[in-house]
């Protein structure tokens, strides 16, 4: 039951937003009493915290599986982006923004975890791209990995990129292309163009 509550809560938080979903909404949606929810999670903050962690590990494991396929680094980044967008339901409700605004401690802890996991993943991606000649050979791996993380985080900031103006799916596409065109060689750009044309 605990897992069922967690999965349904995560789904509702992503679709409707962390602030918008109440414990009553969750109980009604599941056809259970609020008491049942509280027997597993002492309060909504605890449920939000566990839900974001659950989502984080689910996405991290999925990214690991994509990396294990050993695709070329450009294709790998497109696959990861696609996978994350499906799991975050295109972030229609801007859950990241609500998390940041109403649960800042949870948001900070999550961002720290994301940074730790993404740093290794992106550094490895950049090194392999340079070895294969599809990324420029004069890149600072440390700089590129951090600027990439910084950008990925910034496009989810509702103050900088309001959802009334920017569509999250298009924004992530635009950002990934912007990032890759800055670090690729002619050979790499051919791969980007073929991926964009096939989409």
Secondary structure, DSSP 8 states (H G I E B T S, - for coil): -HHHHHHHHHHHHHHH-TTT--HHHHHHHHTS-HHHHHHH-SSHHHHHHHHHHHHHHHHHHHHHHHHHT---HHHHHHHHHHHHHHHTGGGTT-HHHHHHHH-HHHHHHHHHHHHHHHHHHHHHHHHHHHHTTSB-TT--HHHHHHHHHHHHHHTT-TTTS-TTT--HHHHHHHHHHHHHHHHB-HHHHHHHHHHHHH-
